[in-house]
Amino acid sequence: VQLVESGGGLVQPGGSLRLSCVASGFTFSSFAMSWYRQTSETEREPEWVASITENGGTTEYASTVDGRITISRDNDKNTVYLQIDSLKSEDTAVYYCAKVRRRGFFSNYLSHDDHDYWGQGTQVTVSS
């Protein structure tokens, strides 16, 4: 299994980014996917941001997400996306995509332990 994120970078406040995560090594369309972010190297675990079911029909977002973030997927491309609009300095973080451990499993809150594979992360820095 391999998850490769891209799309991060340095963005001014108010800008937008679309992060991508290309998956391989498993049947992508059979598993829910999630995005996490880690804002500080001192944090124990990345913060859950959003999840999406295997067919993309249902999405869930962390309560801390204020409507500026959208998760989506394209199963033909084995890719999950995270659109972040109206970027703020507090969005600065390393963003990771993660594969849900169990085929067909989804919940309105997926814990860190519900995931078994993680990408290497892509850095998003919001600064003027």
Helices and strands as residue ranges (DSSP letters): E 2-6, E 9-11, E 17-24, G 28-30, E 33-38, E 47-52, E 59-61, E 69-74, E 79-84, G 89-91, E 93-100, G 112-114, E 115-118, E 122-126
